Amino acid sequence: MQLELDHIFVCVEPEAPPADMLTAFGLTEGTRRIHRGQGTANVCFFFENAYLELLWLFDANEIQSPLVRPTGLWSRCRWQETQACPFGISFRSTASDLREMPFPTWDYHAKYRTPGASIPIATNSDNLSEPLIFISPATKKPRNLPLERRPPLVHQVGFKEITALQVTLPGVQNFSAEVRTLIELELVQFSHGNFSQLEIEFDNAKEGNSQYFGSQLPIVIRW
C-alpha cells in the first residue's frame, strides 16, 4: 500500500490564537470547522499537496465519550498539562485498495463523517507519547480538487508543497512498530529530544530559512 502525506494536526488553545501568528508570518487561512460529535474544532492552512490543521477542544463531553476516547484527543488537546503528544499525522492512500495497511489499524466511526464511513487509526493510538497516526478519507491533493471545492493555496510567503516532516519526541523510550514503519517508508523522520516539536519543510528548504513559533505552537517551519 502506497501512502502520501495528507495533513498534520497540532493541538492548540481554544479558538486557535496561534493562527494569528501563522497569518502574520504570511500563510493564508483556509477553512474552519466544528467536528460535531467529536468535541473538537479546527482551522486549516492548505498547500498544494497537503495541509496543516490547528485543532482544539470544543466540547468536553463529546471528546470524552466512549466513541472518541480511544483517539486520545482529550489528552492531546490538553497536552500542556497531560504531557501527551499534541500532533497527529494523516496519510492518503495512493491505491484503491485500503485492505493492505502498512501497520495494524482500528476503525474510528466519527459522528461528523458520513454514516457507516470509518477512519483507520494506527493501533499505537493508546501511546499518547507519540502522534496519532491515521488514514485520511481524502483521495486527492488539495491542488487536484475541483475548483468549487479547492481551498486557498496561495500564500504571501510563497510556499507550495510540504516536502518533509521531522517529529521530535521527549524521552528515550523505543518507538512503536507503527512509528518505525513510517521511518522505514521514509514518510516521516523521528528523533528524541527534550520536548515535543514538529519541523515542517516546504519546497525542499531551498532558501535555507527557518521560523519557530514558540511554546504555544511547537512547530518549526523550514523553507
N, C-alpha and C positions, 0 to 999 in steps of 0.2 A: 504493500500500500504506500503510495507516494503522498507526502504531506508538504504543505507550504504554509507559511505564517498567515493567519487571518487577522488576529488582533491581539493586543496586550491590554490587560486592565491593571490599574493601580488604585487601591482603595484610599480615599481621601475623606476629609471632613465634610459634613452635610452641605449641600449646595456648591461644593467644589470650589472653594476660594482659590486653589492653585490654578484653576482655569484662566484666571485673570493674568497670572504670570506667563502662561503659555501664549495668550493672545498678545501681551505686551512684548514678548520675545519675537513675535512675527508669525505665529500659527493662526490659521483660520478655524474658528469653532464651527463644527458641523451640527449634528443633531443632539437633542436632549430627550430623555425618555424615562418614564417610570415603569419599572418591571412589576406590574400588578401580580400579587400572589407570591412574589419572591422577597419583597421588602427592600428592594434597592432602587436607585435611580442613577442616571449617568449623563455624562456629556462626552462627546466623541470628537476626535480630530482625525480626519481621513487623509490618507496619502494614496498614491496610485495603486499600490499593491496590498496595503494593509491599513490598520488604524490603531490609534491609541485611545483607550477608554478610561476616563476617571469615574470611579464607581463609589457610591456612598450609601450609608444606611438611611432608609426612608421610613420603614415600618418595622419596629422591633418585634411585634407579634408575628408578622408574616415570616420574617427572616429566621425566627426560632421555631417555626412549625416543623412537624416531623418530616414533611416533604423536603424542606430546604436545608434542614440541619446537617445532613451528610456532606453538603458542599463546603462547610466550614466558613461560610460567608459572614456569619455573626461574629466570629472571632477575627476574621480577616479585616472586616470593616472597622474594628476597634483595635487594630494592630498595635497602636502605641501603648496600650495598656495590657494587651494579651501577649505581645511579642510574636504573634502569628505573622507569617509571610504575607505582605499586602499585595502580592502580584498574582495574576492569572495569565496563562498563555494559551491561546486558541489557534488551532490549525484547521485548514481546509484540506479535504481530500482531493487530489487531482485525478482520482479514479472513480468510476461509477459504483464500484463495489465497496461498501463500508464494512463488510463482514470480516475482513482480514486486517485487524488493527495491529500496529507495531508494539502495542502494550495492552494489558487487560483493562477493560473499562466496565462501568456500570451505567445504566440508563437513568438520566435525570429528566423527569417529565415536568418541565417548568410550566406553571399555570399561564404565563403570558404567551406561550407558544401555541401553535395550532393543536387542538385536542388530538391526542394519540401520538404526536411527534415527541421525540426524545433527543437529548443531548448526551452523547457518550462522554463520560468523565473518567479520567485515569484513576485507577484504584489506589494511588498514593494520596488521594484527596483527604484521607484522615491524618496525613502527616502535615500538620499545619506549619512546619518549619520550611516547607517547600511550596512553590507556586501551585495553584490549581491548574491542572492541565486538562484540556478538553477539546473535542472536535466540534467545530462550528457547523451549523446547518447551512451556512453560506457555501456557494459553489463557484462564485466569481470574484475576481479582484474588483475593488471599487471602480477602477478606470474602465472595466468591461461591463458595468451595469448599464441598463438603458438610460437614456438621457433624463427621462422623467423621474428616475429613481437614483440618479447619480448624485452623491453628496459633493459639497465644495472641495476641490482638490488643489486649488492654487493658494500658495502661502507666500507671504511677503518675504520670508527668508529663502524661498526658492526650493524647498525640499520636494523631492519627487517620490523616492522609494525608501522604505526601511530595508537595509541590506545586511544587518547583523544585530544580534542580541547577546548581551552578556549579563547573567544574573549572579550577583554576589550574595551569599547567604552566611549569616553568623554561625559560629560553632565549628566543630571538627568532625561531626558525625558523618558516616558514609552516606552518599547519595542513594536514593531509592533506585530500583531497577528501571522505573519509568523515566527518571531524570537521566540515568546512564544511557538509555535508548536515545533520548534527544541529543545527547552529546555524540554518540556513535553515528547518528544520522546527520550530524553537523547542522542541526536546526537551531540549537541554542548552545552557547558556552556557559558553563557554570564554574564558580570558584568559591572558596571560603574567605571570609573577611570578618570585620568587626561588627558590621551591621548590614541589613538588607539594602541592596541597591540594584537598580536596573539601568544598564547602559544601552541606549538605542543608537545605532549607527545609521545615518542617512547617506545615500548616494556614495557608498564606499569611503566616506570620510575624506574625500579628495582635498578639501580645504585645510584639513588638519586643525580644526577648531572644536571646542567643547564648551558646554554650559551645564552647570549644576544648579538645581532649583531649591536646595535646602531640605531640611528635615520633614517639612510638611508634604513634599513631593519628592521622594527619594529616587530620582532618576537623573542620569547624565545623558545629555544629547551630544553626539559627536557628528560632525559633518565636514 
